[in-house]
Amino acid sequence: MADGYIYFGKRRTLALGVYPAVTLASARKRRDEARTLLAEGIDPSQAKQEARRAKILAVRETFELVARDWLRKMAATRSVSTQDKIKGWLENNIFPVLGRRPISEIKPRDVLLAVQKMEARGSVESAHRVKQVCGQIFRYAVATGQVERDVTIDLRGAIAPPKKGNYAAITDPEDVGPLLRAIYGYNGYPAAVAALKLAPLLFVRPGELRAAEWTEFDLEAAEWRIPAAKMKMKIDHLVPLATQAVAILRDLQLITGDGRYVFPSLRSKACMSENTVNAALRYMGYEKEVMTGHGFRAMARTILDEVLGERPELIEHQLAHAVRDPLGRAYNRTSHLPARRAMMQRWADYLDQLRLGTEVTASPTDPK
């Protein structure tokens, strides 16, 4: 069935379908729609062709295809572990729900329903991260002309905020010994092994540890001076090194000492990934609800105070927390340095005792 019409003085024909696949009623409806377009100055045949092309493009521009194109474009800007994590989030949570749908047809509620499934099973923080990833994909699609806007903007406040809590940490000395034995039995990348061994000894923040540079260390003086630019409080921090820490660093220096970073990445010129220590803990069987890289700080703080009876101000200084004298003045980075140096050596000796299963005594004597 076809209908003839004149457009700008030229006679044209519009196919309405083949009977009986297209009923007479449907054909008449298509004819009426064509006449409406013609009255508005639109060529019905051209409009039909453009609609067909739009459908073909929609099939080609599914959310999954656009997302995978975005992943490829972003790969060079991320570490492999981060790229794999984002890819896994999408493959496990978003592609099964939205992957086959044309990205141009996806509405804010569609994205919300997908991330709410994550929220419902308790992965609230991951749900927020995945929503952010979806927003980045939509913004990429805006830049490439596949959608008009980022629909995730409309989801602000639609997901419950993630709960803020302390990092998981092992603080019972009976459990610390097995953890340390697992660390010393871990056979991985030498820099990662050294970082694992140093994390409990130094109990600095994970970001401070992995970004350590050889120029910051004086192994002869057994000191690590972290510049203010790397510190949370923007004040230089001095970390006295116990003999055990110096020995680990000297061994590692033979491997990475020619470079800038103490713990370099295997895949780039940057420092080790933020996920390296946590991934190693997971490999050793310690889930994130039990122990994290940041948890070594809580481990040290709790045991130094409650078990070894170390002076609280020394512990706080070594954690790089704000510590003030009775007049409210902040102590400088060298405050109580001899006492802190002695505390760090006692701490290292105590960890050795826990690891080796030898008798542990808790009778510190702080130099004044």
ROBA-5932 format. One record per residue (C-alpha): residue number from 1; x negated, y, z. Coordinates in steps of 0.05 Angstrom, whole numbers, plus 5000, padded with zeros to 4 digits. Layout:
<pts>
+-----+------+------+------+
: seq :   xx :   yy :   zz :
+-----+------+------+------+
: NUM :    X :    Y :    Z :
...
+-----+------+------+------+
</pts>
This chain:
<pts>
+-----+------+------+------+
: seq :   xx :   yy :   zz :
+-----+------+------+------+
:   1 : 5000 : 5000 : 5000 :
:   2 : 4975 : 5070 : 4983 :
:   3 : 4998 : 5141 : 4983 :
:   4 : 4978 : 5195 : 4934 :
:   5 : 4964 : 5267 : 4953 :
:   6 : 4932 : 5330 : 4925 :
:   7 : 4874 : 5363 : 4962 :
:   8 : 4846 : 5429 : 4935 :
:   9 : 4876 : 5415 : 4867 :
:  10 : 4850 : 5344 : 4862 :
:  11 : 4894 : 5283 : 4864 :
:  12 : 4871 : 5231 : 4913 :
:  13 : 4896 : 5164 : 4940 :
:  14 : 4897 : 5141 : 5012 :
:  15 : 4900 : 5067 : 5026 :
:  16 : 4951 : 5052 : 5080 :
:  17 : 4937 : 4977 : 5087 :
:  18 : 4957 : 4911 : 5056 :
:  19 : 5025 : 4880 : 5066 :
:  20 : 5042 : 4838 : 5107 :
:  21 : 4981 : 4851 : 5150 :
:  22 : 5006 : 4922 : 5156 :
:  23 : 5081 : 4929 : 5164 :
:  24 : 5122 : 4980 : 5127 :
:  25 : 5134 : 5017 : 5193 :
:  26 : 5059 : 5021 : 5205 :
:  27 : 5047 : 5044 : 5134 :
:  28 : 5099 : 5099 : 5141 :
:  29 : 5066 : 5121 : 5207 :
:  30 : 4998 : 5125 : 5174 :
:  31 : 5029 : 5164 : 5116 :
:  32 : 5060 : 5214 : 5164 :
:  33 : 4995 : 5223 : 5202 :
:  34 : 4959 : 5235 : 5135 :
:  35 : 5010 : 5287 : 5116 :
:  36 : 5000 : 5322 : 5183 :
:  37 : 4925 : 5325 : 5171 :
:  38 : 4936 : 5351 : 5101 :
:  39 : 4981 : 5406 : 5127 :
:  40 : 4924 : 5426 : 5173 :
:  41 : 4876 : 5430 : 5115 :
:  42 : 4841 : 5364 : 5130 :
:  43 : 4827 : 5312 : 5077 :
:  44 : 4859 : 5247 : 5104 :
:  45 : 4810 : 5202 : 5066 :
:  46 : 4750 : 5239 : 5094 :
:  47 : 4780 : 5237 : 5164 :
:  48 : 4790 : 5162 : 5157 :
:  49 : 4718 : 5152 : 5136 :
:  50 : 4692 : 5195 : 5194 :
:  51 : 4735 : 5155 : 5243 :
:  52 : 4706 : 5090 : 5215 :
:  53 : 4635 : 5117 : 5222 :
:  54 : 4649 : 5139 : 5293 :
:  55 : 4673 : 5069 : 5311 :
:  56 : 4611 : 5038 : 5280 :
:  57 : 4566 : 5086 : 5318 :
:  58 : 4604 : 5073 : 5383 :
:  59 : 4590 : 4998 : 5376 :
:  60 : 4516 : 5013 : 5364 :
:  61 : 4511 : 5064 : 5420 :
:  62 : 4533 : 5020 : 5479 :
:  63 : 4510 : 5039 : 5548 :
:  64 : 4461 : 4980 : 5550 :
:  65 : 4429 : 4997 : 5484 :
:  66 : 4420 : 5070 : 5503 :
:  67 : 4394 : 5050 : 5572 :
:  68 : 4343 : 5002 : 5543 :
:  69 : 4320 : 5056 : 5494 :
:  70 : 4312 : 5103 : 5553 :
:  71 : 4273 : 5050 : 5592 :
:  72 : 4224 : 5042 : 5534 :
:  73 : 4214 : 5117 : 5529 :
:  74 : 4201 : 5124 : 5604 :
:  75 : 4156 : 5063 : 5612 :
:  76 : 4092 : 5103 : 5604 :
:  77 : 4111 : 5151 : 5660 :
:  78 : 4122 : 5098 : 5714 :
:  79 : 4085 : 5042 : 5748 :
:  80 : 4103 : 4972 : 5725 :
:  81 : 4134 : 4955 : 5792 :
:  82 : 4180 : 5017 : 5789 :
:  83 : 4199 : 5002 : 5718 :
:  84 : 4216 : 4930 : 5735 :
:  85 : 4257 : 4952 : 5796 :
:  86 : 4299 : 5001 : 5754 :
:  87 : 4308 : 4949 : 5699 :
:  88 : 4331 : 4898 : 5751 :
:  89 : 4381 : 4946 : 5781 :
:  90 : 4412 : 4959 : 5713 :
:  91 : 4413 : 4886 : 5691 :
:  92 : 4443 : 4861 : 5756 :
:  93 : 4492 : 4916 : 5772 :
:  94 : 4509 : 4961 : 5713 :
:  95 : 4501 : 4923 : 5648 :
:  96 : 4551 : 4868 : 5669 :
:  97 : 4604 : 4923 : 5680 :
:  98 : 4587 : 4978 : 5631 :
:  99 : 4534 : 4949 : 5585 :
: 100 : 4578 : 4932 : 5524 :
: 101 : 4620 : 4995 : 5527 :
: 102 : 4605 : 5054 : 5481 :
: 103 : 4569 : 5105 : 5524 :
: 104 : 4612 : 5161 : 5496 :
: 105 : 4674 : 5128 : 5525 :
: 106 : 4649 : 5118 : 5595 :
: 107 : 4683 : 5161 : 5648 :
: 108 : 4660 : 5182 : 5718 :
: 109 : 4706 : 5130 : 5749 :
: 110 : 4675 : 5074 : 5708 :
: 111 : 4606 : 5089 : 5737 :
: 112 : 4636 : 5097 : 5806 :
: 113 : 4669 : 5028 : 5804 :
: 114 : 4603 : 4997 : 5784 :
: 115 : 4563 : 5028 : 5841 :
: 116 : 4618 : 5017 : 5892 :
: 117 : 4608 : 4943 : 5883 :
: 118 : 4537 : 4953 : 5909 :
: 119 : 4563 : 4997 : 5965 :
: 120 : 4614 : 4944 : 5985 :
: 121 : 4559 : 4892 : 5996 :
: 122 : 4519 : 4939 : 6040 :
: 123 : 4468 : 4964 : 5989 :
: 124 : 4486 : 5037 : 6000 :
: 125 : 4417 : 5066 : 5989 :
: 126 : 4408 : 5025 : 5925 :
: 127 : 4477 : 5048 : 5902 :
: 128 : 4455 : 5120 : 5907 :
: 129 : 4390 : 5104 : 5869 :
: 130 : 4428 : 5068 : 5814 :
: 131 : 4477 : 5127 : 5807 :
: 132 : 4417 : 5172 : 5798 :
: 133 : 4388 : 5125 : 5745 :
: 134 : 4454 : 5126 : 5708 :
: 135 : 4453 : 5202 : 5710 :
: 136 : 4383 : 5202 : 5678 :
: 137 : 4409 : 5156 : 5623 :
: 138 : 4468 : 5201 : 5609 :
: 139 : 4423 : 5262 : 5606 :
: 140 : 4379 : 5225 : 5557 :
: 141 : 4442 : 5210 : 5516 :
: 142 : 4461 : 5284 : 5518 :
: 143 : 4392 : 5302 : 5491 :
: 144 : 4399 : 5251 : 5434 :
: 145 : 4469 : 5275 : 5416 :
: 146 : 4505 : 5211 : 5437 :
: 147 : 4547 : 5242 : 5492 :
: 148 : 4569 : 5312 : 5510 :
: 149 : 4553 : 5312 : 5585 :
: 150 : 4527 : 5273 : 5645 :
: 151 : 4591 : 5244 : 5676 :
: 152 : 4555 : 5224 : 5740 :
: 153 : 4555 : 5297 : 5761 :
: 154 : 4628 : 5287 : 5780 :
: 155 : 4610 : 5233 : 5830 :
: 156 : 4577 : 5278 : 5882 :
: 157 : 4602 : 5258 : 5950 :
: 158 : 4640 : 5197 : 5923 :
: 159 : 4591 : 5146 : 5955 :
: 160 : 4579 : 5141 : 6029 :
: 161 : 4512 : 5172 : 6050 :
: 162 : 4458 : 5120 : 6066 :
: 163 : 4447 : 5106 : 6139 :
: 164 : 4384 : 5136 : 6167 :
: 165 : 4346 : 5090 : 6212 :
: 166 : 4277 : 5070 : 6236 :
: 167 : 4231 : 5029 : 6193 :
: 168 : 4231 : 4955 : 6210 :
: 169 : 4171 : 4937 : 6253 :
: 170 : 4144 : 4879 : 6293 :
: 171 : 4128 : 4905 : 6363 :
: 172 : 4125 : 4841 : 6405 :
: 173 : 4051 : 4820 : 6414 :
: 174 : 4072 : 4747 : 6408 :
: 175 : 4096 : 4761 : 6337 :
: 176 : 4038 : 4807 : 6318 :
: 177 : 3988 : 4750 : 6322 :
: 178 : 4022 : 4707 : 6268 :
: 179 : 4031 : 4770 : 6224 :
: 180 : 3956 : 4786 : 6228 :
: 181 : 3938 : 4714 : 6213 :
: 182 : 3983 : 4717 : 6152 :
: 183 : 3950 : 4781 : 6129 :
: 184 : 3880 : 4751 : 6137 :
: 185 : 3903 : 4690 : 6099 :
: 186 : 3932 : 4731 : 6042 :
: 187 : 3894 : 4720 : 5977 :
: 188 : 3908 : 4777 : 5929 :
: 189 : 3879 : 4838 : 5896 :
: 190 : 3819 : 4858 : 5941 :
: 191 : 3843 : 4930 : 5949 :
: 192 : 3911 : 4906 : 5970 :
: 193 : 3881 : 4856 : 6019 :
: 194 : 3838 : 4911 : 6050 :
: 195 : 3898 : 4958 : 6055 :
: 196 : 3937 : 4904 : 6091 :
: 197 : 3880 : 4893 : 6141 :
: 198 : 3871 : 4968 : 6152 :
: 199 : 3945 : 4985 : 6160 :
: 200 : 3951 : 4959 : 6231 :
: 201 : 3881 : 4983 : 6250 :
: 202 : 3891 : 5055 : 6228 :
: 203 : 3967 : 5062 : 6232 :
: 204 : 3969 : 5122 : 6185 :
: 205 : 4028 : 5135 : 6140 :
: 206 : 4030 : 5088 : 6080 :
: 207 : 4023 : 5145 : 6031 :
: 208 : 3962 : 5171 : 6067 :
: 209 : 3930 : 5103 : 6066 :
: 210 : 3940 : 5086 : 5993 :
: 211 : 3918 : 5156 : 5970 :
: 212 : 3853 : 5153 : 6010 :
: 213 : 3791 : 5176 : 5972 :
: 214 : 3719 : 5155 : 5984 :
: 215 : 3697 : 5227 : 5992 :
: 216 : 3740 : 5232 : 6055 :
: 217 : 3701 : 5178 : 6091 :
: 218 : 3637 : 5181 : 6131 :
: 219 : 3623 : 5109 : 6147 :
: 220 : 3559 : 5126 : 6184 :
: 221 : 3598 : 5170 : 6231 :
: 222 : 3657 : 5122 : 6230 :
: 223 : 3707 : 5176 : 6211 :
: 224 : 3761 : 5189 : 6160 :
: 225 : 3781 : 5261 : 6151 :
: 226 : 3847 : 5267 : 6114 :
: 227 : 3855 : 5337 : 6083 :
: 228 : 3915 : 5379 : 6103 :
: 229 : 3944 : 5376 : 6032 :
: 230 : 3958 : 5302 : 6042 :
: 231 : 3987 : 5307 : 6111 :
: 232 : 4060 : 5315 : 6130 :
: 233 : 4043 : 5371 : 6179 :
: 234 : 3995 : 5404 : 6130 :
: 235 : 3938 : 5401 : 6181 :
: 236 : 3873 : 5363 : 6173 :
: 237 : 3875 : 5296 : 6208 :
: 238 : 3815 : 5258 : 6235 :
: 239 : 3819 : 5182 : 6242 :
: 240 : 3763 : 5150 : 6283 :
: 241 : 3744 : 5083 : 6252 :
: 242 : 3733 : 5022 : 6296 :
: 243 : 3676 : 4976 : 6278 :
: 244 : 3725 : 4927 : 6247 :
: 245 : 3753 : 4982 : 6201 :
: 246 : 3683 : 5003 : 6180 :
: 247 : 3666 : 4931 : 6162 :
: 248 : 3728 : 4924 : 6119 :
: 249 : 3713 : 4990 : 6084 :
: 250 : 3640 : 4973 : 6071 :
: 251 : 3661 : 4907 : 6038 :
: 252 : 3713 : 4943 : 5995 :
: 253 : 3663 : 4998 : 5977 :
: 254 : 3623 : 4946 : 5938 :
: 255 : 3685 : 4935 : 5894 :
: 256 : 3719 : 5003 : 5888 :
: 257 : 3665 : 5051 : 5912 :
: 258 : 3647 : 5075 : 5842 :
: 259 : 3716 : 5105 : 5833 :
: 260 : 3756 : 5161 : 5865 :
: 261 : 3806 : 5121 : 5905 :
: 262 : 3792 : 5071 : 5960 :
: 263 : 3853 : 5031 : 5938 :
: 264 : 3858 : 5041 : 5862 :
: 265 : 3915 : 5016 : 5819 :
: 266 : 3902 : 4955 : 5776 :
: 267 : 3939 : 4986 : 5717 :
: 268 : 3919 : 5059 : 5717 :
: 269 : 3871 : 5111 : 5743 :
: 270 : 3918 : 5128 : 5800 :
: 271 : 3918 : 5101 : 5870 :
: 272 : 3953 : 5037 : 5890 :
: 273 : 4028 : 5034 : 5883 :
: 274 : 4072 : 5053 : 5942 :
: 275 : 4104 : 4984 : 5938 :
: 276 : 4039 : 4942 : 5941 :
: 277 : 4036 : 4932 : 6016 :
: 278 : 4111 : 4919 : 6023 :
: 279 : 4109 : 4870 : 5964 :
: 280 : 4052 : 4832 : 5998 :
: 281 : 4092 : 4829 : 6063 :
: 282 : 4151 : 4801 : 6025 :
: 283 : 4105 : 4750 : 5992 :
: 284 : 4082 : 4728 : 6060 :
: 285 : 4154 : 4717 : 6082 :
: 286 : 4167 : 4782 : 6120 :
: 287 : 4233 : 4812 : 6096 :
: 288 : 4244 : 4886 : 6096 :
: 289 : 4290 : 4879 : 6155 :
: 290 : 4232 : 4850 : 6195 :
: 291 : 4169 : 4888 : 6175 :
: 292 : 4150 : 4945 : 6129 :
: 293 : 4085 : 4981 : 6113 :
: 294 : 4110 : 5040 : 6154 :
: 295 : 4125 : 4993 : 6211 :
: 296 : 4051 : 4987 : 6230 :
: 297 : 4058 : 5057 : 6261 :
: 298 : 4115 : 5035 : 6306 :
: 299 : 4077 : 4972 : 6323 :
: 300 : 4017 : 5012 : 6346 :
: 301 : 4057 : 5064 : 6383 :
: 302 : 4098 : 5014 : 6422 :
: 303 : 4042 : 4966 : 6441 :
: 304 : 3991 : 5021 : 6457 :
: 305 : 4040 : 5053 : 6504 :
: 306 : 4080 : 4996 : 6534 :
: 307 : 4028 : 4940 : 6535 :
: 308 : 3960 : 4972 : 6536 :
: 309 : 3980 : 5034 : 6576 :
: 310 : 3943 : 5084 : 6532 :
: 311 : 3954 : 5158 : 6545 :
: 312 : 4015 : 5182 : 6506 :
: 313 : 3981 : 5246 : 6481 :
: 314 : 3924 : 5204 : 6451 :
: 315 : 3974 : 5160 : 6415 :
: 316 : 4013 : 5220 : 6388 :
: 317 : 3949 : 5253 : 6365 :
: 318 : 3929 : 5191 : 6327 :
: 319 : 3998 : 5186 : 6296 :
: 320 : 3988 : 5258 : 6271 :
: 321 : 4049 : 5282 : 6309 :
: 322 : 4054 : 5352 : 6338 :
: 323 : 4021 : 5353 : 6407 :
: 324 : 4018 : 5416 : 6449 :
: 325 : 3981 : 5435 : 6512 :
: 326 : 4017 : 5460 : 6575 :
: 327 : 4017 : 5531 : 6546 :
: 328 : 4051 : 5509 : 6482 :
: 329 : 3990 : 5513 : 6438 :
: 330 : 3978 : 5461 : 6385 :
: 331 : 3916 : 5419 : 6395 :
: 332 : 3866 : 5420 : 6338 :
: 333 : 3844 : 5359 : 6298 :
: 334 : 3784 : 5344 : 6342 :
: 335 : 3822 : 5345 : 6408 :
: 336 : 3805 : 5287 : 6454 :
: 337 : 3762 : 5257 : 6399 :
: 338 : 3717 : 5215 : 6445 :
: 339 : 3779 : 5187 : 6481 :
: 340 : 3815 : 5174 : 6415 :
: 341 : 3753 : 5139 : 6387 :
: 342 : 3751 : 5093 : 6448 :
: 343 : 3825 : 5079 : 6442 :
: 344 : 3819 : 5060 : 6369 :
: 345 : 3764 : 5011 : 6385 :
: 346 : 3804 : 4980 : 6442 :
: 347 : 3863 : 4974 : 6395 :
: 348 : 3821 : 4939 : 6342 :
: 349 : 3792 : 4891 : 6393 :
: 350 : 3862 : 4877 : 6420 :
: 351 : 3887 : 4861 : 6349 :
: 352 : 3829 : 4813 : 6340 :
: 353 : 3848 : 4778 : 6404 :
: 354 : 3920 : 4771 : 6381 :
: 355 : 3899 : 4745 : 6313 :
: 356 : 3849 : 4695 : 6341 :
: 357 : 3894 : 4674 : 6398 :
: 358 : 3843 : 4690 : 6452 :
: 359 : 3858 : 4719 : 6520 :
: 360 : 3885 : 4790 : 6518 :
: 361 : 3872 : 4839 : 6573 :
: 362 : 3907 : 4906 : 6579 :
: 363 : 3864 : 4951 : 6624 :
: 364 : 3843 : 5011 : 6584 :
: 365 : 3793 : 5060 : 6612 :
: 366 : 3797 : 5126 : 6575 :
: 367 : 3737 : 5172 : 6573 :
: 368 : 3757 : 5243 : 6591 :
+-----+------+------+------+
</pts>
